[in-house]
């Protein structure tokens, strides 16, 4: 829930996302009124059990719920459960009440001033009073700084503390601006991990620390259901998506050639175990191992040909890799339906490529420089790869 608050002002969370945090946590949030069930979702990410593909539009029929895709390749209705479509809305007023109660903040009512929500005042150490605000959404440090600029503190006896749902890696300049304006910053994520929202207020009244000397300028890290992205020391956070997982795999394996099927499996953590259907004869483990070994050898040769700029050899190796992919997909099958292996390969390629494209567009809204870098260096053809040479941390 806190992760979603960093992304939208009136977040809605799917049941399938909520239960990932544990049924007990979901039940508690519902009982407190912080989450409340709303009407069913109209569109959902394609459930993993159906294999790769685009989002599904939900259709209610007399026979139950079904999902259909707006992509021409996915016209078959897929049977869905009530939990697939169930979703909850986050009640910000209830969240504010909980924050006040658990942290001894004096305040009342609810007001959302363009993403800045005043909670009230908090007495620290029995002598110092601070004004407390909740800021959201916080897609990047610019969003936090823009709101903080409205809270410039001129009285040395008072400070302002801004609460953010998820921690952010701030640049040196951002830290300086916050300190100059007398503003402390606290993340709700750490107490939330403990199962409450009781904050440690000590860091909020201390001068912002300078970043560690070893701090890396390039980060692509997933924590729970959110990704923290840092490029050239500027950071942003994004909600988890398949496309971000694909990009992360390519960044970790810079220069390597990935088939779409293997990238899909690696990002899902299934090591190539794509859903086996009825298309073709299923290969035994020995035969599949030979196919994978040959694919790895071809990828190494292709990387060498690209380093040597050997265009003729590259085309021949790519053609052989694509033929091998056809044979592997024909043996595996996808989604329980018999289809031509070329169609399976093209389906996977399009699904993976489109997911990466959507993620790059989402990144561009908050971090154009990172989006430009990925657009230049991520190859989304039949063979996917990342050609950059930056020291990414994960």
C-alpha positions in Angstrom: 0.0 0.0 0.0 2.8 2.5 1.0 4.5 1.8 -2.3 1.4 2.7 -4.3 1.0 5.9 -2.3 4.3 7.0 -3.8 2.8 6.7 -7.3 -0.7 8.1 -7.2 -2.9 10.3 -5.1 -5.9 8.0 -4.9 -4.4 4.6 -5.2 -6.3 1.4 -5.9 -4.6 -1.9 -5.1 -5.6 -5.3 -6.7 -6.4 -8.2 -4.4 -3.6 -10.2 -6.0 -1.2 -7.4 -5.0 -2.6 -7.0 -1.5 -2.3 -10.7 -0.5 1.4 -10.6 -1.5 1.9 -8.7 1.8 0.1 -11.5 3.7 -3.5 -12.2 4.5 -3.1 -11.0 8.0 -1.9 -7.6 6.9 -4.8 -7.3 4.4 -7.4 -8.2 7.0 -5.9 -5.7 9.5 -6.0 -2.8 7.0 -9.6 -3.7 6.0 -10.7 -3.8 9.7 -9.1 -0.4 10.3 -10.8 1.1 7.2 -7.5 2.1 5.6 -8.4 -0.3 2.7 -11.9 -0.6 1.5 -13.2 -2.9 -1.2 -14.5 -1.0 -4.3 -16.0 -2.1 -7.6 -14.1 -4.7 -9.6 -11.2 -3.6 -11.8 -11.9 -3.0 -15.5 -8.4 -4.0 -16.6 -5.7 -6.1 -14.9 -2.2 -7.3 -15.6 -2.3 -10.8 -17.3 -2.1 -13.4 -14.5 1.1 -15.4 -14.5 -0.8 -18.7 -14.8 -1.7 -17.7 -18.4 1.9 -17.1 -19.5 3.2 -14.0 -21.2 0.9 -11.4 -22.7 -0.6 -8.0 -22.5 -3.1 -6.7 -19.9 -6.6 -8.1 -19.8 -9.9 -6.2 -20.1 -12.4 -7.8 -17.8 -15.8 -8.9 -19.1 -18.7 -10.0 -16.8 -20.9 -12.6 -18.4 -23.6 -15.0 -17.3 -20.9 -17.7 -17.1 -18.6 -15.7 -14.9 -15.7 -13.3 -15.4 -13.4 -13.5 -18.5 -10.4 -11.5 -19.6 -9.7 -10.5 -23.2 -6.8 -8.6 -24.6 -6.9 -5.6 -26.9 -3.9 -7.1 -28.8 -4.9 -8.9 -31.9 -2.7 -11.9 -30.9 -4.8 -12.5 -27.8 -8.4 -12.8 -28.8 -9.3 -15.9 -26.8 -11.3 -15.2 -23.6 -9.5 -16.4 -20.4 -11.5 -17.5 -17.4 -10.9 -15.3 -14.3 -11.8 -15.6 -10.6 -13.4 -13.1 -8.4 -10.1 -12.5 -6.7 -8.5 -11.6 -10.1 -10.9 -8.7 -10.4 -11.3 -7.6 -6.8 -9.6 -4.4 -5.8 -9.3 -2.0 -2.8 -9.1 1.7 -2.5 -6.8 3.4 0.0 -8.6 5.8 2.4 -6.1 8.7 3.0 -8.2 10.2 5.8 -8.0 6.9 7.7 -4.3 6.7 7.1 -3.9 10.2 8.5 -5.8 9.2 11.6 -3.6 6.2 12.1 -0.4 8.3 11.7 -1.6 10.9 14.3 -2.7 8.3 16.8 0.5 6.1 16.7 2.9 9.1 16.7 1.3 11.5 19.1 0.7 14.2 16.5 -1.8 16.9 17.5 -4.1 17.7 14.6 -7.6 17.2 13.2 -9.5 17.0 9.9 -8.1 16.1 6.5 -6.9 18.5 3.7 -4.9 17.6 0.6 -3.2 20.7 -0.6 -1.8 19.6 -4.0 -0.2 16.5 -2.6 0.8 18.0 0.7 -1.3 16.8 3.6 -0.9 18.6 7.0 -1.0 16.2 9.9 -0.5 18.7 12.8 2.3 19.3 15.3 4.6 16.9 17.1 6.5 17.8 20.4 10.0 16.4 20.4 12.1 16.1 23.5 9.5 18.0 25.5 10.8 21.4 24.1 10.9 21.4 20.3 7.7 21.5 18.3 7.7 20.5 14.6 5.0 20.7 11.9 4.3 17.4 10.2 3.1 16.8 6.7 2.5 13.8 4.5 3.7 14.2 0.9 2.3 12.1 -2.0 2.7 11.0 -4.7 6.5 11.1 -4.7 7.7 9.8 -8.1 11.1 11.4 -7.8 13.1 13.9 -5.6 11.8 16.9 -7.7 8.2 16.2 -6.5 9.3 16.1 -2.9 11.5 19.3 -3.3 8.7 21.2 -5.0 6.4 20.6 -2.1 9.1 21.2 0.5 9.8 24.6 -1.1 6.3 25.6 0.1 7.3 24.9 3.7 10.4 27.1 3.9 11.0 27.5 7.7 12.3 30.9 8.8 11.9 30.5 12.6 14.9 28.6 14.0 12.8 27.3 16.9 10.5 25.4 14.5 11.1 22.8 11.9 8.9 21.0 9.4 9.0 17.2 8.9 7.7 15.7 5.7 6.7 12.0 5.7 7.0 10.0 2.5 5.6 6.5 2.1 8.9 5.1 0.6 12.5 6.2 1.1 14.2 8.0 -1.8 17.9 8.3 -2.6 18.4 12.0 -2.7 21.2 13.9 -4.5 23.7 16.0 -2.7 22.0 19.2 -3.9 18.6 17.9 -2.8 19.9 17.2 0.7 21.4 20.7 0.8 18.1 22.3 -0.2 16.1 20.4 2.5 18.6 21.4 5.2 18.7 25.1 4.1 14.9 25.1 4.4 14.8 23.6 7.8 13.0 20.5 6.6 13.5 16.9 7.9 12.4 13.9 5.9 11.1 10.5 7.3 10.1 7.4 5.4 7.2 5.3 6.6 8.6 2.1 5.1 10.8 1.1 8.0 8.1 1.1 10.7 5.6 -0.4 8.2 7.9 -3.4 7.9 7.6 -3.8 11.7 3.8 -3.9 11.3 3.0 -0.3 12.5 3.6 3.3 11.6 5.5 4.4 14.8 8.4 6.5 13.6 11.8 7.2 15.0 11.8 11.0 15.0 15.5 11.6 15.9 16.8 11.8 12.3 14.1 14.4 11.4 15.7 17.1 13.5 19.3 16.4 12.6 21.1 17.9 9.7 20.8 15.8 6.5 23.8 13.5 6.2 26.0 13.7 3.2 25.9 10.6 1.0 28.6 8.0 1.7 31.8 8.3 -0.3 31.1 4.9 -1.9 27.6 5.8 -3.0 27.0 4.5 -6.5 25.4 6.8 -9.1 23.6 3.9 -10.9 21.1 1.8 -9.1 18.3 -0.5 -10.4 17.0 -2.3 -7.3 13.7 -3.9 -6.4 12.4 -3.8 -2.8 9.1 -5.4 -2.2 6.8 -4.2 -4.9 8.7 -1.1 -5.9 11.9 -0.3 -7.9 14.3 2.4 -6.9 16.1 3.7 -10.0 19.2 6.0 -9.8 20.9 7.3 -12.9 23.7 9.9 -12.7 22.7 10.3 -9.0 19.2 11.3 -9.7 16.6 8.9 -8.3 13.0 7.9 -8.9 10.7 5.1 -7.8 8.3 3.0 -9.8 5.7 0.4 -9.0 6.9 -3.2 -9.9 6.2 -4.4 -13.5 7.3 -7.1 -15.8 9.1 -4.6 -18.0 11.3 -3.4 -15.2 12.2 -7.0 -14.3 13.2 -7.6 -18.0 15.3 -4.5 -18.1 17.0 -5.4 -14.8 17.9 -8.8 -16.2 19.5 -7.2 -19.3 21.4 -4.7 -17.2 22.8 -7.5 -15.0 23.9 -9.3 -18.1 25.2 -6.4 -20.1 26.5 -7.5 -23.6 24.8 -10.9 -23.4 22.3 -12.0 -26.1 18.9 -13.1 -24.6 16.1 -15.0 -26.4 12.7 -13.5 -25.4 11.6 -16.9 -24.0 14.7 -17.1 -21.8 14.3 -13.5 -20.7 10.7 -14.1 -19.8 11.6 -17.2 -17.8 14.5 -15.6 -16.0 12.5 -12.6 -14.9 9.8 -14.9 -13.6 12.4 -16.9 -11.7 11.4 -20.1 -13.5 14.7 -20.8 -15.3 13.2 -21.5 -18.7 10.1 -23.4 -17.4 7.6 -21.7 -19.6 4.1 -23.1 -19.2 4.1 -26.4 -21.2 1.2 -27.0 -23.5 0.2 -29.5 -26.1 2.1 -28.0 -29.1 4.7 -30.4 -30.4 6.6 -33.1 -28.6 8.0 -32.1 -25.2 11.7 -32.5 -25.1 13.3 -34.6 -22.3 15.7 -32.9 -20.0 18.8 -34.2 -21.8 17.6 -32.9 -25.2 16.6 -29.5 -23.7 20.0 -29.2 -22.1 21.6 -29.7 -25.5 19.4 -27.0 -27.0 20.2 -24.6 -24.3 23.9 -25.3 -24.5 23.9 -24.7 -28.3 21.9 -21.5 -27.7 24.5 -20.2 -25.2 27.3 -21.0 -27.7 25.5 -19.1 -30.5 25.0 -16.1 -28.1 28.8 -16.1 -27.3 29.6 -16.2 -31.0 27.1 -13.4 -31.8 28.7 -11.2 -29.1 32.1 -11.8 -30.6 30.8 -11.0 -34.1 29.2 -7.7 -32.8 32.5 -6.7 -31.1 34.3 -7.3 -34.5 31.4 -5.6 -36.4 31.2 -8.7 -38.6 27.8 -8.0 -40.2 27.6 -11.1 -42.4 28.4 -13.5 -39.5 26.0 -11.7 -37.2 23.1 -12.2 -39.6 23.9 -15.9 -40.0 24.1 -16.4 -36.2 20.9 -14.5 -35.6 19.1 -16.7 -38.1 20.4 -19.9 -36.5 19.4 -18.6 -33.0 15.9 -17.8 -34.3 15.6 -21.3 -35.8 16.7 -22.8 -32.5 14.1 -20.7 -30.7 11.4 -22.0 -33.0 12.4 -25.6 -32.2 12.5 -25.0 -28.5 9.2 -23.3 -28.4 7.6 -26.0 -30.6 8.7 -28.5 -28.1 7.5 -26.5 -25.1 4.2 -25.1 -26.3 2.6 -22.1 -24.6 -0.6 -21.7 -22.7 -2.0 -25.1 -23.4 -2.9 -24.4 -27.0 -1.4 -25.9 -30.2 0.2 -23.1 -32.2 2.8 -22.7 -34.9 6.3 -22.3 -33.3 6.8 -19.0 -35.2 3.6 -17.6 -33.7 4.8 -18.7 -30.2 8.1 -17.0 -30.7 6.5 -13.8 -32.1 4.0 -13.8 -29.3 6.8 -13.9 -26.7 8.9 -11.4 -28.5 6.1 -8.9 -28.8 5.0 -9.4 -25.1 8.5 -8.9 -23.8 9.3 -6.0 -26.1 6.0 -4.2 -25.3 6.5 -4.6 -21.6 10.0 -3.1 -21.8 8.6 -0.2 -24.0 5.8 0.5 -21.4 8.4 0.6 -18.6 10.7 3.0 -20.5 7.7 5.3 -21.1 6.8 5.2 -17.4 10.5 6.0 -16.6 10.4 8.9 -19.0 7.7 10.7 -17.1 10.0 11.0 -14.1 13.6 10.5 -15.3 14.0 11.4 -19.0 17.8 10.9 -19.0 17.5 7.3 -17.8 14.7 6.6 -20.4 16.9 8.1 -23.2 19.8 5.8 -22.0 17.7 2.7 -22.1 16.1 3.6 -25.4 19.6 3.8 -26.9 21.2 0.8 -25.4 18.4 -1.8 -25.0 17.9 -3.9 -28.2 14.3 -5.2 -28.3 14.5 -7.4 -31.5 14.3 -11.2 -31.7 17.5 -11.2 -29.6 17.4 -8.8 -26.7 20.5 -7.2 -25.1 21.9 -4.2 -23.2 24.9 -2.6 -24.8 25.7 0.0 -22.1 28.8 -0.2 -19.8 27.7 1.6 -16.7 28.5 0.2 -13.2 24.9 -0.7 -12.2 24.1 -1.7 -8.7 21.2 -4.1 -7.9 
